[in-house]
Amino acid sequence: MSLRTASLTTLATGAVLALSACATGGPAMAPKMATFSQDGLPAAVQVPAGHKVIMETVGVGQITYECRAKKDMAGQFEWVFVGPDAKLMDRMGKQVGKYYGPPATWESMDGSKLTATQLAVAPAMAGSIPLQLVKANPAMGMGAMQGVSHIQRVATKGGVAPAMACDAATMGSKQIVNYQADYIFWRAV
């Protein structure tokens, strides 16, 4: 066998192997992400039929609480949710937006943003803020938030009000707690 024939045979074999790897989902292909499923969620926070997921994010940040007097309850105090401050990351860990408030605002890195109205909450695991379903208000600006109809907050970790005392001596003080949650963005089909 000549050197030229051996080189062509090696090149042809390499091409066949590369095409086979692509066709079979071998190492040359990127991993496929699993599609988000609502099956394990309480009915109250499920998005109605006729919608599809357009973006999945993981919010990582803090929630601020303030010690305030309870409304219409003289001499009683409570930690009140003030607002979030979180980065929204895609499933690969790249920042794609931010979540902040008040009012609660989801903003894409492209500048489009929206606020929303809470529809429902459902309990999460102990020590974590509740699962939540909100109906999106029309987006401001063109971009990723355009056309979003609903946002779900799921897979929550942490974020509950501080365990420390909230009383007359601490009234007006603020505490920041860490949290994480998945924010799933939906659009009507």
C-alpha positions as CSV (number, residue, x, y, z in Angstrom):
1,M,0.0,0.0,0.0
2,S,1.4,3.4,-1.0
3,L,1.8,6.2,1.5
4,R,-0.9,8.2,-0.4
5,T,-3.4,5.3,-0.2
6,A,-2.7,4.8,3.5
7,S,-3.3,8.6,4.1
8,L,-6.5,8.6,2.2
9,T,-7.7,5.5,4.0
10,T,-6.9,7.0,7.4
11,L,-8.7,10.3,6.4
12,A,-11.8,8.4,5.2
13,T,-11.9,6.3,8.4
14,G,-11.7,9.5,10.5
15,A,-14.5,11.1,8.6
16,V,-16.8,8.0,9.0
17,L,-16.1,7.9,12.7
18,A,-16.8,11.7,13.1
19,L,-20.1,11.4,11.2
20,S,-21.1,8.3,13.2
21,A,-20.4,10.2,16.5
22,C,-22.6,13.0,15.3
23,A,-25.4,10.8,14.2
24,T,-25.5,8.8,17.4
25,G,-25.1,11.6,19.8
26,G,-21.5,10.7,20.6
27,P,-19.0,12.9,22.3
28,A,-19.0,15.5,19.5
29,M,-22.6,16.6,20.4
30,A,-23.5,19.0,23.2
31,P,-25.6,17.5,26.0
32,K,-29.4,18.0,25.6
33,M,-31.1,19.8,28.5
34,A,-34.2,18.1,30.0
35,T,-37.5,19.9,29.4
36,F,-39.0,21.5,32.5
37,S,-42.0,19.5,33.9
38,Q,-44.7,20.8,36.1
39,D,-45.8,17.3,37.1
40,G,-44.4,17.5,40.7
41,L,-45.8,21.0,41.4
42,P,-48.9,21.8,43.4
43,A,-51.8,22.6,41.1
44,A,-52.0,26.2,42.5
45,V,-48.7,27.2,41.0
46,Q,-49.0,25.3,37.7
47,V,-49.2,27.4,34.5
48,P,-52.5,26.8,32.6
49,A,-52.5,24.7,29.5
50,G,-51.7,26.5,26.3
51,H,-48.3,27.9,27.4
52,K,-44.7,26.8,26.8
53,V,-41.5,27.3,28.6
54,I,-39.3,29.9,26.8
55,M,-36.6,30.3,29.4
56,E,-35.3,28.6,32.6
57,T,-33.2,30.5,35.1
58,V,-31.7,30.1,38.5
59,G,-32.0,33.2,40.8
60,V,-29.1,33.5,43.3
61,G,-29.1,36.4,45.7
62,Q,-30.6,38.0,48.8
63,I,-33.9,39.1,50.2
64,T,-34.1,42.1,52.5
65,Y,-36.5,42.1,55.4
66,E,-37.3,45.0,57.8
67,C,-38.6,44.8,61.3
68,R,-41.9,46.8,61.4
69,A,-45.0,47.2,63.7
70,K,-47.8,44.8,62.8
71,K,-50.7,46.7,61.1
72,D,-53.6,47.3,63.5
73,M,-51.8,45.3,66.3
74,A,-50.4,47.7,68.8
75,G,-47.1,46.6,70.5
76,Q,-46.6,43.7,68.0
77,F,-43.8,43.5,65.4
78,E,-42.9,41.3,62.5
79,W,-40.2,40.9,59.8
80,V,-41.7,42.3,56.5
81,F,-40.4,41.4,53.0
82,V,-38.8,44.5,51.5
83,G,-37.4,43.1,48.2
84,P,-35.1,40.8,46.4
85,D,-31.7,41.3,44.7
86,A,-30.6,38.4,42.6
87,K,-28.7,37.4,39.5
88,L,-30.6,35.2,37.0
89,M,-28.4,32.5,35.6
90,D,-29.1,30.1,32.8
91,R,-28.7,26.4,33.3
92,M,-25.0,26.6,32.2
93,G,-24.2,29.2,34.9
94,K,-24.1,32.3,32.6
95,Q,-25.8,35.4,33.9
96,V,-28.8,36.2,31.7
97,G,-30.6,38.8,33.8
98,K,-31.4,40.1,37.3
99,Y,-34.4,40.1,39.7
100,Y,-34.9,43.0,42.0
101,G,-37.5,45.2,43.7
102,P,-39.7,46.7,44.8
103,P,-41.6,46.4,42.7
104,A,-40.5,42.8,41.8
105,T,-38.9,43.2,38.4
106,W,-37.3,40.6,36.2
107,E,-34.8,42.2,33.8
108,S,-32.9,40.5,30.9
109,M,-29.4,41.4,30.1
110,D,-30.8,42.8,26.8
111,G,-32.6,45.5,28.8
112,S,-36.2,44.2,28.4
113,K,-38.0,43.8,31.8
114,L,-41.3,43.2,33.4
115,T,-43.2,43.2,36.6
116,A,-46.0,40.8,37.6
117,T,-49.0,40.1,39.7
118,Q,-49.0,37.2,42.1
119,L,-51.6,34.6,41.3
120,A,-50.8,31.8,43.9
121,V,-48.3,30.5,46.3
122,A,-47.7,27.0,47.7
123,P,-45.5,25.7,50.5
124,A,-41.9,24.7,49.9
125,M,-39.6,22.7,52.0
126,A,-39.0,24.0,55.5
127,G,-36.8,27.0,55.7
128,S,-37.5,28.1,52.1
129,I,-39.7,30.8,50.6
130,P,-42.9,29.5,49.0
131,L,-43.3,28.3,45.5
132,Q,-45.1,31.1,43.5
133,L,-47.0,31.7,40.2
134,V,-47.2,35.2,38.8
135,K,-48.9,36.7,35.8
136,A,-46.6,38.9,33.9
137,N,-47.5,42.5,33.0
138,P,-46.6,43.6,29.5
139,A,-42.8,43.8,29.0
140,M,-41.0,47.1,28.7
141,G,-38.4,47.1,25.9
142,M,-37.8,44.6,23.2
143,G,-36.0,41.4,24.0
144,A,-36.2,38.2,26.0
145,M,-39.0,39.4,28.3
146,Q,-41.3,40.3,25.4
147,G,-44.4,38.0,25.3
148,V,-43.8,36.4,28.7
149,S,-47.2,35.5,30.2
150,H,-46.3,33.7,33.5
151,I,-43.3,33.2,35.8
152,Q,-43.0,30.3,38.2
153,R,-40.7,30.4,41.3
154,V,-39.8,26.8,42.1
155,A,-37.0,24.8,43.7
156,T,-36.6,27.4,46.4
157,K,-33.8,27.3,49.0
158,G,-33.7,29.7,51.9
159,G,-35.0,33.2,51.8
160,V,-37.3,33.1,54.8
161,A,-37.6,35.9,57.3
162,P,-34.9,36.1,59.9
163,A,-35.3,34.0,63.1
164,M,-33.9,36.8,65.3
165,A,-36.1,38.9,67.5
166,C,-38.2,41.7,65.9
167,D,-39.5,44.0,68.6
168,A,-39.6,47.7,69.6
169,A,-35.9,47.7,70.2
170,T,-35.1,46.4,66.6
171,M,-38.0,48.2,64.8
172,G,-36.7,49.7,61.6
173,S,-33.7,47.4,61.4
174,K,-33.1,45.4,58.2
175,Q,-31.7,41.9,57.7
176,I,-30.6,40.3,54.5
177,V,-30.9,36.6,53.9
178,N,-29.5,34.4,51.1
179,Y,-31.8,32.5,48.8
180,Q,-31.9,30.6,45.6
181,A,-34.9,29.7,43.3
182,D,-35.6,28.6,39.8
183,Y,-37.6,31.1,37.8
184,I,-39.4,29.5,34.8
185,F,-40.7,31.9,32.1
186,W,-43.7,30.9,30.0
187,R,-45.3,32.3,26.9
188,A,-48.7,31.5,25.3
189,V,-48.6,29.2,22.3
